[in-house]
Each structure stands twice: as C-alpha cells, then as structure tokens.
Amino acid sequence: MAFIGVDLHTNSFTVCRLGADGSELFETFQLAAAELERFCLSLDADDEVAVEATGNTAWFCDEIRACVGRIVVVNPRQFQVVRQSVKKTDRNDARALAFFLSRDMLPETRLKRPAEVELASLAQTRDMLVKSRTKILNKIHGVFNRHGIKLKKEGLSGRRLRALEIGRFGEVEQVELTVLRDQALALSAAIRGLDRALAEAAAELEGFEEITSIKGIGARSAAVFLSGIGDVNDFASADKLAAYVGIVPRVAASNGVEHHGRITRRGNKLMRTTLVQCTLVAIRYSGYLNAFYRRIKARRGAGKAIIATARKLLTIIYNTLKNKWVFEDFPAFRLRNPGQTAGQTS
C-alpha cells in the first residue's frame, strides 16, 4: 500500500508515491490517454490517492477510481500547507498531499454527481449574464441621466427597451445606445432560454417536488439549491449545511472568551444570494417565518434579521430534503401525506 499525492494541472500531473517505509518516488505524467493508462497500471488496489479540487478533478478521479482503494479530493482553501508554501513546486505540493494523506489529516471536499455539476454551471452562467445585462442597463441609464432624463426602472424592460427613443441624441451617442440596447435584448433572450433549461433540468433531480412545495422557492431557485447542496445526506445536520453555505457567524474563542462576528460568506455565493431572495418572499406568506423575522428585526435590525431568517429557511430546506416532505400548505406547515409531521423546525 502507498499514499499518493497528485498535483494536477490541465496538461500534466506530478505524482509523489509515499511508501510504507517512508520512501518517496516522484514522476510527472502528461494528461493524455496513453500516459493516464500508464499511471493507472502503476497503481495497486489498496493505494490511496489525494488530489486537490480543480476544474478537471472529477474527470481525473473517474479515470483512476477503479484502480485504487480510496481517493481523497482536497479542499484547496482549507489546505493552506500547499497554498502558502514558500517553496511552491509541483513536487513539493505532491509530497505534502501524500504526507498528510498518510496521516489522514487532509480536509476532504465532496464530488457532486455529473447532473448536479452541469446544473450548477448553468445556474452560474445565468447569473453571469444577468450581471452583464444589469451593467448594460445601468450604462443606458447613465447616458440618459447625462442629459437630465430620468428613466423609470421598469422603462428598460421588454418592449419599452425596444422602443427606446434615441433619436434625440447626437450621432455618436445613438451608435452607443443602439449597441447597448441590442446587447441587452440579446442577453434577455438568452436568460429566458437558460431559465427554461434550468427548470427542465432541475425537475429531473431528486428533491425537486419537495423543495418547490416551500412557498418562495420556484424552479430556478430549486435548481440553485439542488445543484449546490448535492446529496443532502452528506450533511449530518442543518448546522453543517449552514456552515457549508457560509451563513453562520465567525467565532473567535480564546481564554474562555467567545466573540461572534459577521457571517463567514464561505461557500456558494449564488446559493447564499438565492437563499436571501427566497426568504424575502417566504416571510410574506409564512406567519412563522414572518414572526421570527420581526422579532429579530426589533432587537438587531433588518439586515441581521433577514440573515437569521434565511438560516431558518435553510433549516426547513434541509429537513424537507432529508425527510422527503412535500408541503400541501406551507404557510400552515401542513404536509401532503397525513402520516408525516412537519412542525415548526428549530
């Protein structure tokens, strides 16, 4: 048995094979079919392999999975030994992975299923296009505002954008506004297409019916949550999921004194943003969430109240997926199946 650290790149990978007697063997392979096969032939069935999570890690793991006993995918943000090494070389990175693998001290991350990875990528692409469209619309607002013309927010949507009056401006600004308008319209059409694709793909994932029975979560939001969470059973509790999403406070404890700060903001930013947006809708329908929000708002302000309520909603999402709940009436916390009980989750 050997512990193998792999420093993976897009065109090659460097391997450190750490033997039981402490011996080290280094080798660099090109990321090609023949070289990958040669690497697989060098592996034993009880070997353990550690590799950092990168863009092609899932594919690499699938290629070698049948040849080894265990694969550990390492969270690079938590494995600071490699990230902050003063002598950062491929050999040193591979050696560090192999050494800490032998001590079982690597921060392991999860590999999601292909359908979840594809859906997450699609959701991120939509988010990127939405942000690009917002920048373009802001630029159009700026051109009009430069001439003392205040456009209403809803004035740059759909047919109104197509009918935008640009003849009043000079020749140069007309060219600019025409290009900006056409780009915004093209982006809007692309976003609508992505919305349809997201809804269709999300509907095929396990948990879609359950999560969309929660008032405030639609097909697009469900796509973000299901692709971001993956297998809910990977999380031992709702608190673990909250930490994964990055919606838990920072904690500093020393000498018996404990301080709580702002939320960590680690993890999936799109999922955090979507969670807050869904919470703003859910508190309009759920008396339970609304009462919780108002109670926290009275003591700590609206900003902290919405984050606390978002974590409460995340707990409901966790329990819904974990227990396969389908709500018949979410505001009343009544489930479709009479044998199930929801109750007010803590």
C-alpha positions as CSV (number, residue, x, y, z in Angstrom):
1,M,0.0,0.0,0.0
2,A,1.2,3.5,-0.9
3,F,0.0,7.0,-0.3
4,I,0.0,9.0,-3.5
5,G,-0.2,12.8,-3.8
6,V,-1.2,14.2,-7.2
7,D,-0.5,17.8,-8.2
8,L,-3.0,18.1,-11.1
9,H,-2.8,20.6,-13.9
10,T,-4.7,20.9,-17.2
11,N,-2.0,19.3,-19.3
12,S,0.1,17.2,-16.8
13,F,0.2,15.9,-13.3
14,T,3.1,15.3,-10.9
15,V,2.9,12.3,-8.5
16,C,4.6,11.6,-5.2
17,R,4.3,7.9,-4.2
18,L,5.0,7.6,-0.4
19,G,5.7,4.0,0.6
20,A,5.1,2.4,4.0
21,D,8.9,2.5,4.6
22,G,9.0,6.3,4.1
23,S,10.5,6.1,0.6
24,E,9.4,8.7,-2.0
25,L,9.1,8.3,-5.7
26,F,8.3,11.2,-8.0
27,E,7.1,11.1,-11.6
28,T,5.4,13.5,-14.0
29,F,2.8,12.4,-16.5
30,Q,1.2,14.2,-19.4
31,L,-2.5,14.4,-19.2
32,A,-3.1,12.2,-22.3
33,A,-4.8,8.8,-22.7
34,A,-1.6,6.8,-23.0
35,E,0.1,8.4,-20.1
36,L,-3.0,8.2,-17.9
37,E,-3.2,4.5,-18.7
38,R,0.5,4.1,-17.7
39,F,-0.2,5.8,-14.4
40,C,-3.2,3.5,-13.7
41,L,-1.0,0.4,-14.4
42,S,1.4,1.7,-11.7
43,L,-1.4,1.7,-9.1
44,D,-2.3,-1.1,-6.6
45,A,-5.8,-1.9,-5.5
46,D,-5.1,-0.8,-1.9
47,D,-3.3,2.5,-2.8
48,E,-4.8,5.8,-1.6
49,V,-4.7,8.9,-3.7
50,A,-5.0,12.6,-2.7
51,V,-5.7,15.3,-5.3
52,E,-6.8,19.0,-4.9
53,A,-10.2,20.0,-6.2
54,T,-9.8,21.8,-9.6
55,G,-11.8,22.1,-12.8
56,N,-10.8,18.6,-14.1
57,T,-10.6,16.8,-10.8
58,A,-13.9,14.9,-11.2
59,W,-12.9,13.6,-14.6
60,F,-9.4,12.6,-13.3
61,C,-11.0,10.7,-10.3
62,D,-13.4,8.9,-12.6
63,E,-10.5,7.7,-14.8
64,I,-8.5,6.2,-11.9
65,R,-11.3,5.2,-9.4
66,A,-11.3,1.5,-10.4
67,C,-7.5,1.2,-9.9
68,V,-7.2,2.4,-6.2
69,G,-8.8,1.7,-2.9
70,R,-9.5,5.3,-1.9
71,I,-9.5,8.8,-3.4
72,V,-9.4,11.9,-1.3
73,V,-10.4,15.2,-3.0
74,V,-8.8,18.0,-1.0
75,N,-10.4,21.4,-0.4
76,P,-7.6,23.8,-1.5
77,R,-9.0,26.7,0.6
78,Q,-8.6,24.7,3.8
79,F,-5.3,23.1,2.8
80,Q,-3.0,26.1,3.5
81,V,0.2,24.0,3.5
82,V,0.1,23.9,-0.3
83,R,-1.4,27.3,-0.9
84,Q,1.0,29.2,1.2
85,S,4.2,27.2,0.7
86,V,7.3,29.3,0.5
87,K,8.8,26.7,-1.9
88,K,5.9,26.0,-4.2
89,T,6.8,23.4,-6.8
90,D,4.8,20.5,-8.3
91,R,7.0,18.0,-6.4
92,N,6.6,19.8,-3.0
93,D,2.8,20.1,-3.5
94,A,2.5,16.4,-4.4
95,R,4.7,15.5,-1.4
96,A,2.6,17.5,1.0
97,L,-0.6,15.8,-0.2
98,A,1.0,12.3,0.1
99,F,2.3,13.1,3.6
100,F,-0.9,14.4,5.1
101,L,-2.9,11.7,3.4
102,S,-0.7,9.1,5.2
103,R,-1.6,10.9,8.5
104,D,-5.3,11.1,7.5
105,M,-5.2,14.9,8.0
106,L,-6.5,16.2,4.7
107,P,-9.6,18.5,4.6
108,E,-11.8,16.5,2.2
109,T,-14.3,18.0,-0.1
110,R,-17.3,16.4,-1.9
111,L,-17.5,15.5,-5.6
112,K,-21.0,16.0,-6.9
113,R,-22.9,13.9,-9.5
114,P,-22.5,15.0,-13.1
115,A,-26.1,16.2,-13.4
116,E,-25.6,18.5,-10.4
117,V,-22.3,19.8,-11.7
118,E,-23.9,20.6,-15.1
119,L,-26.9,22.3,-13.5
120,A,-24.6,24.4,-11.2
121,S,-22.6,25.5,-14.2
122,L,-25.8,26.5,-16.0
123,A,-27.0,28.5,-13.0
124,Q,-23.7,30.3,-12.7
125,T,-23.8,31.2,-16.4
126,R,-27.3,32.7,-16.0
127,D,-26.0,34.7,-13.0
128,M,-23.1,36.0,-15.1
129,L,-25.4,37.0,-17.9
130,V,-27.8,38.8,-15.5
131,K,-25.0,40.8,-14.1
132,S,-23.8,41.7,-17.5
133,R,-27.3,42.9,-18.5
134,T,-27.5,45.0,-15.3
135,K,-24.2,46.7,-16.2
136,I,-25.5,47.5,-19.7
137,L,-28.8,48.8,-18.4
138,N,-27.0,51.0,-15.9
139,K,-24.9,52.4,-18.7
140,I,-28.1,53.3,-20.7
141,H,-29.5,55.0,-17.6
142,G,-26.2,56.9,-17.3
143,V,-26.4,58.2,-20.9
144,F,-30.0,59.4,-20.4
145,N,-29.2,60.9,-17.0
146,R,-26.3,62.9,-18.5
147,H,-28.9,64.8,-20.5
148,G,-31.2,65.3,-17.4
149,I,-33.6,62.5,-18.5
150,K,-34.6,60.2,-15.6
151,L,-35.7,56.7,-16.8
152,K,-38.0,54.7,-14.6
153,K,-36.6,51.3,-13.5
154,E,-39.3,49.4,-15.5
155,G,-38.7,51.6,-18.5
156,L,-35.8,49.4,-19.7
157,S,-37.6,46.1,-19.9
158,G,-39.0,44.2,-22.9
159,R,-40.9,46.2,-25.4
160,R,-40.1,49.5,-23.8
161,L,-36.4,48.8,-24.3
162,R,-37.0,48.1,-28.0
163,A,-39.0,51.3,-28.3
164,L,-36.3,53.4,-26.6
165,E,-36.2,56.9,-28.0
166,I,-32.6,57.6,-29.0
167,G,-33.2,60.0,-31.9
168,R,-32.9,63.0,-29.6
169,F,-29.2,62.3,-29.0
170,G,-26.2,63.0,-31.1
171,E,-24.8,60.6,-33.7
172,V,-22.1,59.2,-31.5
173,E,-24.5,58.5,-28.6
174,Q,-27.0,57.0,-30.9
175,V,-24.5,54.4,-32.0
176,E,-23.6,53.7,-28.4
177,L,-27.2,53.4,-27.3
178,T,-28.1,51.2,-30.3
179,V,-25.3,48.7,-29.4
180,L,-26.2,48.7,-25.7
181,R,-29.9,48.2,-26.4
182,D,-29.2,45.3,-28.8
183,Q,-26.9,43.6,-26.4
184,A,-29.4,44.0,-23.5
185,L,-32.2,42.5,-25.6
186,A,-29.9,39.6,-26.7
187,L,-29.0,38.9,-23.1
188,S,-32.6,38.9,-22.1
189,A,-33.5,36.4,-24.7
190,A,-30.5,34.2,-23.7
191,I,-31.5,34.4,-20.0
192,R,-35.1,33.3,-20.8
193,G,-33.7,30.3,-22.6
194,L,-31.5,29.5,-19.7
195,D,-34.4,29.8,-17.3
196,R,-36.3,27.2,-19.3
197,A,-33.3,24.8,-19.4
198,L,-32.8,25.3,-15.6
199,A,-36.4,24.5,-14.8
200,E,-36.4,21.4,-17.0
201,A,-33.0,20.0,-15.7
202,A,-33.9,20.8,-12.0
203,A,-37.2,18.9,-12.4
204,E,-35.2,15.7,-13.1
205,L,-33.3,15.9,-9.9
206,E,-34.3,14.1,-6.7
207,G,-35.9,16.5,-4.2
208,F,-37.4,19.0,-6.8
209,E,-41.0,18.3,-5.9
210,E,-40.2,18.6,-2.2
211,I,-38.2,21.8,-2.3
212,T,-40.6,23.6,-4.7
213,S,-43.5,22.9,-2.3
214,I,-41.9,25.5,0.0
215,K,-43.5,28.9,-0.7
216,G,-40.9,31.3,-2.1
217,I,-38.9,28.6,-3.9
218,G,-39.5,28.3,-7.7
219,A,-38.0,26.2,-10.3
220,R,-34.9,28.4,-10.8
221,S,-34.2,28.7,-7.1
222,A,-34.7,25.0,-6.8
223,A,-32.0,24.5,-9.5
224,V,-29.6,26.6,-7.5
225,F,-30.3,24.8,-4.2
226,L,-30.3,21.2,-5.5
227,S,-27.1,21.7,-7.6
228,G,-25.4,23.5,-4.7
229,I,-26.4,21.1,-1.9
230,G,-26.0,17.9,-3.9
231,D,-26.7,14.9,-1.7
232,V,-28.3,16.3,1.5
233,N,-27.2,13.1,3.4
234,D,-23.6,14.4,3.1
235,F,-24.5,16.9,5.9
236,A,-25.0,15.5,9.4
237,S,-27.2,18.4,10.4
238,A,-28.7,21.6,9.2
239,D,-26.0,23.5,11.0
240,K,-23.4,21.7,8.9
241,L,-25.3,22.7,5.8
242,A,-25.4,26.3,7.0
243,A,-21.7,26.3,7.6
244,Y,-21.2,24.9,4.0
245,V,-23.3,27.7,2.6
246,G,-21.4,30.3,4.6
247,I,-24.4,31.7,6.5
248,V,-23.0,31.1,10.0
249,P,-21.2,33.7,12.1
250,R,-17.5,33.8,12.6
251,V,-16.5,32.6,16.0
252,A,-13.3,33.6,17.9
253,A,-12.7,32.0,21.3
254,S,-9.7,32.5,23.5
255,N,-9.1,32.2,27.2
256,G,-12.8,31.4,27.9
257,V,-14.0,34.5,26.0
258,E,-16.1,33.9,22.8
259,H,-16.8,36.5,20.2
260,H,-19.3,36.2,17.3
261,G,-18.8,38.2,14.2
262,R,-20.3,38.6,10.7
263,I,-21.3,35.5,8.7
264,T,-18.3,33.7,7.1
265,R,-19.5,34.1,3.5
266,R,-17.7,30.9,2.5
267,G,-19.1,28.5,0.0
268,N,-21.5,29.1,-2.8
269,K,-22.2,32.8,-3.2
270,L,-25.0,32.3,-5.7
271,M,-26.8,29.9,-3.2
272,R,-26.5,32.4,-0.4
273,T,-27.9,35.2,-2.6
274,T,-30.7,33.0,-3.8
275,L,-31.5,31.9,-0.2
276,V,-31.9,35.5,0.9
277,Q,-34.1,36.3,-2.1
278,C,-36.3,33.3,-1.3
279,T,-36.5,34.4,2.3
280,L,-37.8,37.8,1.4
281,V,-40.7,36.1,-0.5
282,A,-41.3,33.4,2.2
283,I,-41.8,35.8,5.0
284,R,-44.7,37.3,3.1
285,Y,-46.6,34.0,3.3
286,S,-45.3,32.2,6.3
287,G,-46.6,33.5,9.6
288,Y,-43.9,31.5,11.4
289,L,-41.0,33.0,9.4
290,N,-42.6,36.4,9.5
291,A,-42.9,36.4,13.2
292,F,-39.4,35.2,13.6
293,Y,-38.1,38.0,11.3
294,R,-40.0,40.7,13.1
295,R,-38.8,39.5,16.5
296,I,-35.1,39.6,15.4
297,K,-35.6,42.9,13.5
298,A,-36.9,44.6,16.6
299,R,-33.8,43.7,18.5
300,R,-31.0,43.7,15.9
301,G,-32.2,45.5,12.8
302,A,-33.4,44.4,9.4
303,G,-30.1,43.2,8.0
304,K,-29.3,40.7,10.7
305,A,-33.0,39.7,10.9
306,I,-33.1,38.6,7.2
307,I,-29.9,36.6,7.5
308,A,-31.2,34.9,10.7
309,T,-34.4,34.1,8.9
310,A,-32.6,32.9,5.8
311,R,-30.8,30.4,8.1
312,K,-34.1,29.3,9.5
313,L,-35.4,28.8,5.9
314,L,-32.3,26.8,5.1
315,T,-33.1,24.5,8.1
316,I,-36.5,24.0,6.6
317,I,-35.0,23.2,3.2
318,Y,-32.6,20.7,4.9
319,N,-35.4,18.9,6.8
320,T,-37.6,18.9,3.7
321,L,-35.0,17.2,1.6
322,K,-33.8,14.9,4.4
323,N,-37.3,13.7,5.3
324,K,-38.8,14.0,1.7
325,W,-41.5,16.3,2.9
326,V,-44.0,17.7,0.3
327,F,-46.0,20.6,1.7
328,E,-49.7,20.8,0.8
329,D,-49.9,24.2,2.6
330,F,-46.5,25.6,3.5
331,P,-47.8,28.7,5.5
332,A,-49.7,26.3,7.8
333,F,-46.8,23.7,7.8
334,R,-49.2,21.0,6.6
335,L,-47.8,18.1,4.6
336,R,-49.4,16.3,1.7
337,N,-49.0,12.9,3.3
338,P,-51.1,12.6,6.5
339,G,-48.6,10.2,8.1
340,Q,-45.9,12.9,8.1
341,T,-45.5,15.7,10.6
342,A,-43.5,18.9,9.9
343,G,-43.9,21.1,13.0
344,Q,-42.1,24.3,13.4
345,T,-38.4,23.5,12.8
346,S,-36.0,25.0,15.3
